[in-house]
Amino acid sequence: MTQENSGGPLAGLRVIEMGSLIAGPFCGQVLGDFGAEVIKLEDPKVGDPMRQWGRSKPKGLSPWWPVIGRNKKSVTVDLRTDEGRDIARALIAKADVVVENFRPGTLEKWGMGYEALAKTNPGLVMARVSGFGQTGPYSKRAGYALVGEAMGGLRHITGEPDRNPARAGISIGDSLSGLNAALGVMMALHARQRTGKGQVVDAAIYESVLTVMENLITEYDLTGYVRERSGAVLPGIAPSNVYPTKSGELVLIGANQDTLFKRLCDLMGRPDLAEDVRYRDHAARGAHQAELDARIAAWTADQDIEDLLPKLEAAGLATGRIYRAPDMLKDPQFAARQSIVTVAHPVFGAIKMQNAFPRLTRTPGGVRWPGPTLGEHTDAVLAEAGLDVEAIAGLRSRGVI
């Protein structure tokens, strides 16, 4: 299918991003990846903390900022000043979307709540990302991902059963809420086509986690069962686990359907296991999960992973290695689909990062530039908004921009 040279499916959409860190800005990243003009308002002195966050600082800069700040324009403005808020209001008046992740009530305190902004821009869509949402007894609490992940149910079921709850190695609650906010923005924009009116998208971190918790609530409601930590397996889904190999690497094998399990048994030289009363159907394998995994592990432990993987793949089984960054960079599947792209950076030179997903065949997204320098687009955006050179210089001298 031929791709259109349109700059992405959201080309022509103007987004004002306020707030910082991950949850709100991840929503802005997603919208920017698909062509929206994302104008990020940052504190003139330090900007978004993501400019400094991260374990390593090559050349004194964070590798985190080029990713979460990509495809955005940076405009410095002090929203704690009357003049700064006036600038923000002027920009929002001509915008389609506002993304913010301040603590609920902050924008209202500044006279910039949704109702106030919608008076001059009734079609405005405002995505509000917070820990607990804009309503309810917890709404004013500080809401970080670690709490949202815990309250949403993810932390309790993550990790080994004999240890304290673990966390994912990323801020998954923030990213989920950012994705939820971006999805909500698109729904609200679709509704605006029919009604001409905007609305608020209220994306809470704990609810964004809760929405991916499958049947956790319903199972408890119907049976009283509380899902617990189960390590590398899903209880009752077998075989579906990581197994040792002779070479020391772990191999993933998923063969929990009857037909796939029979193929695995044939490969193991144990076709009789597929007819064994303990393993012959999904429920039986789930009930005997531990002993079945032990049988498979004893077989894989005697196999070299380079020999084992082709056999498993030829049998049509779900299988693979556990990847780290170096594995991704040398994998032919990643290369063929350009899952990782190289982007020019003014300081680092060429840097690699994940591409824009999902893929659209006619109007795909992409990475047009990495996170900008602080205030890089201030003068151009404010000039477009009608401020002359002297006005911009005056605002800068007063520390407003």
C-alpha positions, 0 to 999 in steps of 0.5 A: 500500500502506498504511503501518503506524504502527509507528515503522519495521520495527526498532521495539523493537530496542535497539542500544548503539553504542560506538566513533566516527567513521564505520564503526561509527556508520554501521551505527548510523545505518542501524539507527536510520533504520529504527526501532531504539532506538540508544543511543550511548555517548560520551566525557563530555569530547569525544564522538564526533570527528564532532561536530567534523569537517568543512570548515565549521562553521556556528554553530560546529557540524559539519554532519556530526554531524546526519547520522551521529548522527541517530535516536540517543540520546547517553549519556555514559560513560567506558568507561576507568573501572570504573564506566563499563564497569559502566554499559555492561554493564548497558545491554548486558544488556538490548540486542539488538545492540552495535555497536563499532569499537574496535581488535580486542582493546580490548573484551577488555582491558576484560573486555567481549569477546563471550563475557563479555557473552553470559554474561548476554545469550546472544541478543546480536548484536555487530557488530564493525567494523574495518580488517582483521577480528578475526582474522589477522596484521593484525587489531591494526593501525590500520585506516582506510578509506584502507588498506581501500580500497587493499587491497580493490582500489578505489584501484588502479582509481580515477582516470585511467590516467596518474596516481596512484590517486585516491580517492572524495570520501567515505569509501566504505570506512567506509560499505561496512563499516557497511552490511555490518555492518548487513546482518550484524546483520539476518542474525544476528537472523534466525538468533536467531529460530530458535536463540535465540542471538546471534553476532558479526558481523565486518565488515572494511573491506578485505573490505567493499570487496573484496565490491563488486569484481565479477570483479576476482579471478576475471578475474585468476585465469583470464586473468592480466589485472590491471584498471587505472585507466580514468578515466571508462569501464569497459573494454570497455563502450561507449558508456558515458561522459561527453561534452561539450556545446555549453553546456559541461556534460557529459552521461552516455550509456549505450547499450552494448546493441545495441538502444540503440546503434542508437537512438543511431546513429539520433539521430546521423544515422549509422544505418550505424554500427550495422552497422559491423563495428567497432561492431555488437556488444558485443565489437566496440564494446568493442574500439574503445571510444576511437574510438567515444567520440570519434565520439560526443563530436564529435556531442554537442559540437555539441549544447546539453544542454537540447536533447540530453537530451530527445532522448536520453530520448525514445529510451529511452537512459540519460542525465543530468547530473552532479549536485552538491548544488544540482542535487539540491535542485531536481530534481523526482525528488528532490522527488517521492520526498522523497529529501532531507528537512528536519529541525528542528535546535535550533541550525541551525533547519531543515536538509536531509539525505538520507532513509532508504534503501531504501524499505519500502512498509509500514514505512518508515524515516525521520529522526526527529531529527538528531544529539543534543547530547552526553549529551542522553539520559544521565539518562533512559536511566540512570534507565530502567536503574534508577539514581536521581537521587543515583546519577546525580549522583554518577557525574557528579561523578566524571566517569564520565558 
